[in-house]
Amino acid sequence: MTIKIQTLPITNYMTAYPISVEPQIPITKAIEFMVERDFGNLVISDGTMPKGILTEREILKAIADSRNLDDLTINDVGGQPFTKLELGDTVLDAAHLMNKNKSRLLVFDDDKLVGIVTVSDLLRAFRKIKTETSLDKIISTKIEKCSKTDSVFDAARIMHEKRVGSIIIQDMKGYGIFSERDLLTYLYSNNFKLDQEVGKYSSSPLIVADEEITTNQAASIMAANNIKRLGITKNDSLIGIVTARDLLDAYQDVYLATNPTLE
């Protein structure tokens, strides 16, 4: 039986009852919590309605701005806005909203928060359909790089300035990659110091695939290796990067949203 993405309910793929944190909590405690539980997001709430979502990107910005994390609360760092989904919305509705608003998604039952939806959640759903599209239009060919001897702070600064979630470590065998998630793990393990060499804390070798693979094949490789970024090669040379968000954009471009008001 062929699965229709237009009928897949978002409630089947959301993370139910996400963790909420109060804005006055120290950011260092939030980082510890995110690393220990492998969370990429925390809902910021004062006990009533959510105020925003703390992500790895806000922590990266605080570091790049040379702010002392020991002195900061979640409220100081801030969070990203979110878009509301209702229980009756579909996976396709969620994908279109995420692409249109460039924001995180929270699912509500009336005014009660019941779930959070991430790019990874949506990719799990899209992988079930048979549509295969080329990666040609979504490969990011501008690759940000640094040396393995650069400091973690140097890598974080470049990532923030270039608005990317990872950086390639170029002078390692098979390349390495240092991501926002790696940054949080490093901070947690090194008492929030930023002066050590980034190469020691990078993932290596970089997982890659040939440019000829399809979106479904790329999504399967990412899922199997629990990664959100895949190196793309041509004739064994690295020519670009594809992210989970890139794949989602490629998938949802094939279909019209279930809810016509989203178009």
C-alpha positions as CSV (number, residue, x, y, z in Angstrom):
1,M,0.0,0.0,0.0
2,T,1.3,3.4,-1.0
3,I,1.5,6.0,1.8
4,K,0.1,9.4,0.9
5,I,2.0,12.2,2.6
6,Q,-1.1,14.4,2.4
7,T,-2.9,12.2,4.9
8,L,-0.2,11.6,7.4
9,P,-1.2,13.2,10.7
10,I,1.5,15.3,12.4
11,T,0.6,13.7,15.8
12,N,2.2,10.5,14.6
13,Y,5.6,12.1,14.1
14,M,5.8,14.9,16.7
15,T,7.7,14.5,20.0
16,A,4.9,14.5,22.6
17,Y,4.9,16.8,25.6
18,P,8.3,18.5,25.1
19,I,10.4,19.7,28.1
20,S,9.7,23.3,29.1
21,V,12.2,25.4,31.1
22,E,11.8,28.7,32.9
23,P,13.6,31.8,31.4
24,Q,15.6,32.5,34.6
25,I,17.5,29.2,34.6
26,P,21.3,29.6,34.0
27,I,22.2,28.8,30.4
28,T,24.9,26.5,31.6
29,K,22.3,24.3,33.3
30,A,20.2,24.3,30.1
31,I,23.3,23.1,28.1
32,E,23.9,20.3,30.6
33,F,20.3,19.2,30.3
34,M,20.3,19.3,26.5
35,V,23.6,17.3,26.2
36,E,22.6,14.7,28.9
37,R,19.3,14.0,27.2
38,D,20.4,14.6,23.6
39,F,17.9,17.4,23.1
40,G,18.4,20.1,20.4
41,N,15.5,22.3,21.6
42,L,14.0,23.4,24.9
43,V,10.7,25.2,25.1
44,I,10.9,28.5,27.1
45,S,7.9,29.0,29.3
46,D,7.0,30.9,32.4
47,G,4.3,28.4,33.4
48,T,1.6,29.7,31.1
49,M,2.1,29.9,27.3
50,P,5.5,29.1,25.6
51,K,7.6,32.2,25.0
52,G,10.0,30.8,22.5
53,I,12.4,27.9,21.9
54,L,16.0,27.7,23.0
55,T,18.1,26.1,20.3
56,E,21.8,25.4,19.7
57,R,21.9,28.5,17.5
58,E,21.2,31.0,20.3
59,I,24.0,29.4,22.4
60,L,26.4,29.6,19.4
61,K,25.6,33.4,19.1
62,A,26.3,34.0,22.7
63,I,29.6,32.3,22.4
64,A,30.5,34.2,19.2
65,D,29.7,37.5,20.9
66,S,32.3,36.6,23.5
67,R,29.8,36.5,26.3
68,N,30.6,34.7,29.5
69,L,28.1,31.8,29.7
70,D,28.5,31.5,33.4
71,D,26.8,34.9,33.8
72,L,23.9,34.2,31.5
73,T,20.3,32.9,31.9
74,I,18.1,31.5,29.2
75,N,16.3,34.9,29.2
76,D,19.6,36.6,28.4
77,V,20.4,34.3,25.5
78,G,16.8,34.4,24.1
79,G,15.1,31.9,21.9
80,Q,13.6,31.5,18.5
81,P,9.9,32.2,17.7
82,F,7.6,29.3,16.9
83,T,4.6,28.5,14.7
84,K,1.5,26.9,16.1
85,L,0.2,23.6,14.7
86,E,-3.2,22.1,15.6
87,L,-3.9,18.4,16.2
88,G,-5.6,18.0,12.8
89,D,-2.7,19.3,10.8
90,T,-0.8,16.9,8.5
91,V,2.9,16.3,8.0
92,L,2.7,18.2,4.7
93,D,1.1,21.2,6.5
94,A,3.9,21.2,9.0
95,A,6.6,21.0,6.3
96,H,5.1,24.0,4.4
97,L,4.8,26.0,7.6
98,M,8.4,25.3,8.6
99,N,9.6,26.4,5.2
100,K,7.3,29.5,5.0
101,N,8.0,30.9,8.4
102,K,11.5,29.6,9.0
103,S,10.6,28.7,12.6
104,R,10.2,25.8,14.9
105,L,6.8,24.1,15.2
106,L,4.8,23.5,18.4
107,V,1.6,21.4,18.4
108,F,-1.4,22.6,20.5
109,D,-4.7,21.2,21.6
110,D,-6.5,24.4,22.0
111,D,-4.1,26.4,24.2
112,K,-2.4,23.3,25.7
113,L,1.1,22.5,24.4
114,V,1.2,18.8,23.4
115,G,4.1,18.4,21.0
116,I,7.1,19.8,19.2
117,V,8.1,19.0,15.6
118,T,11.7,19.1,14.3
119,V,13.2,18.7,10.8
120,S,14.2,15.2,11.8
121,D,10.6,14.3,12.7
122,L,9.4,15.4,9.3
123,L,12.1,13.6,7.4
124,R,11.0,10.3,9.1
125,A,7.6,10.8,7.5
126,F,8.8,11.9,4.1
127,R,11.1,8.8,3.9
128,K,8.0,6.6,3.8
129,I,6.9,8.0,0.4
130,K,8.2,6.8,-2.9
131,T,9.0,10.2,-4.5
132,E,12.7,10.3,-5.5
133,T,14.2,13.7,-6.5
134,S,17.6,14.9,-7.4
135,L,19.9,16.7,-5.0
136,D,21.1,19.1,-7.7
137,K,19.1,22.1,-6.6
138,I,19.8,21.8,-2.9
139,I,23.5,21.0,-2.5
140,S,25.3,23.8,-0.7
141,T,28.5,24.2,-2.6
142,K,29.9,27.0,-0.4
143,I,31.7,25.0,2.3
144,E,33.0,26.8,5.4
145,K,36.3,25.4,6.6
146,C,38.8,25.9,9.4
147,S,42.0,24.2,10.5
148,K,42.1,21.4,13.1
149,T,44.5,23.6,15.2
150,D,42.1,26.5,15.3
151,S,40.3,26.9,18.7
152,V,36.8,25.9,19.4
153,F,36.0,29.6,19.8
154,D,37.4,30.4,16.3
155,A,35.2,27.7,14.8
156,A,32.1,28.9,16.7
157,R,32.8,32.5,15.5
158,I,33.0,31.4,11.9
159,M,29.8,29.4,12.1
160,H,28.0,32.3,13.6
161,E,29.3,34.9,11.1
162,K,28.5,32.6,8.1
163,R,25.2,31.5,9.6
164,V,25.9,27.8,9.3
165,G,25.3,24.9,11.7
166,S,28.6,23.2,11.0
167,I,32.1,23.7,9.8
168,I,34.5,21.4,7.9
169,I,37.8,20.7,9.4
170,Q,40.0,20.6,6.3
171,D,43.4,19.2,7.4
172,M,42.1,15.9,8.8
173,K,42.2,12.6,7.0
174,G,38.8,12.2,5.2
175,Y,37.9,15.7,6.6
176,G,36.2,16.3,9.9
177,I,33.0,18.2,10.8
178,F,32.3,20.3,13.9
179,S,28.6,21.1,14.4
180,E,26.5,23.0,16.9
181,R,25.7,19.8,18.7
182,D,29.5,19.1,18.9
183,L,29.9,22.5,20.4
184,L,27.4,21.9,23.2
185,T,29.0,18.5,24.0
186,Y,32.4,20.1,24.1
187,L,31.2,22.9,26.4
188,Y,29.6,20.3,28.7
189,S,32.8,18.2,28.9
190,N,35.3,21.0,29.2
191,N,33.8,23.3,31.9
192,F,32.6,25.8,29.3
193,K,36.1,26.8,28.2
194,L,36.7,27.6,24.5
195,D,40.5,27.6,24.0
196,Q,41.2,24.0,22.9
197,E,41.9,22.8,19.4
198,V,38.6,22.1,17.5
199,G,40.1,19.1,15.6
200,K,40.2,17.1,18.8
201,Y,36.4,17.4,19.2
202,S,35.3,17.0,15.6
203,S,33.6,14.0,14.1
204,S,35.9,12.3,11.6
205,P,35.9,11.1,8.9
206,L,33.1,13.1,7.4
207,I,30.3,10.8,6.2
208,V,29.9,11.4,2.5
209,A,27.9,10.2,-0.5
210,D,28.2,10.6,-4.3
211,E,26.4,13.5,-5.9
212,E,24.2,11.1,-7.9
213,I,22.2,9.8,-4.9
214,T,18.5,10.8,-4.5
215,T,16.8,12.6,-1.7
216,N,15.5,9.3,-0.2
217,Q,19.0,7.7,-0.3
218,A,20.5,10.8,1.4
219,A,17.7,10.8,4.1
220,S,18.4,7.1,4.7
221,I,22.1,7.6,5.1
222,M,21.5,10.5,7.6
223,A,19.0,8.4,9.6
224,A,21.3,5.3,9.7
225,N,24.2,7.4,11.0
226,N,22.1,9.8,13.2
227,I,23.5,12.9,11.4
228,K,21.9,16.1,10.0
229,R,24.6,16.9,7.5
230,L,26.0,14.8,4.6
231,G,29.1,15.6,2.6
232,I,28.6,15.3,-1.2
233,T,31.4,14.1,-3.4
234,K,32.2,14.1,-7.1
235,N,35.1,11.9,-8.3
236,D,36.1,11.5,-4.6
237,S,36.4,15.2,-4.0
238,L,34.1,17.1,-1.5
239,I,31.9,19.5,-3.5
240,G,29.2,20.4,-1.1
241,I,27.0,19.7,1.9
242,V,23.3,18.6,2.2
243,T,21.5,19.2,5.4
244,A,18.3,17.8,6.8
245,R,16.5,21.1,6.2
246,D,17.7,21.0,2.5
247,L,16.1,17.6,2.1
248,L,12.9,18.7,3.7
249,D,12.7,21.7,1.3
250,A,13.2,19.3,-1.7
251,Y,10.5,17.0,-0.5
252,Q,7.8,19.6,0.3
253,D,8.4,21.4,-3.0
254,V,6.9,18.4,-4.8
255,Y,3.5,18.7,-3.0
256,L,0.9,21.4,-2.4
257,A,0.0,21.9,1.3
258,T,-3.1,20.1,2.6
259,N,-4.4,23.4,4.0
260,P,-4.8,25.9,1.1
261,T,-4.2,28.9,3.3
262,L,-0.5,27.8,3.6
263,E,0.2,28.4,-0.1
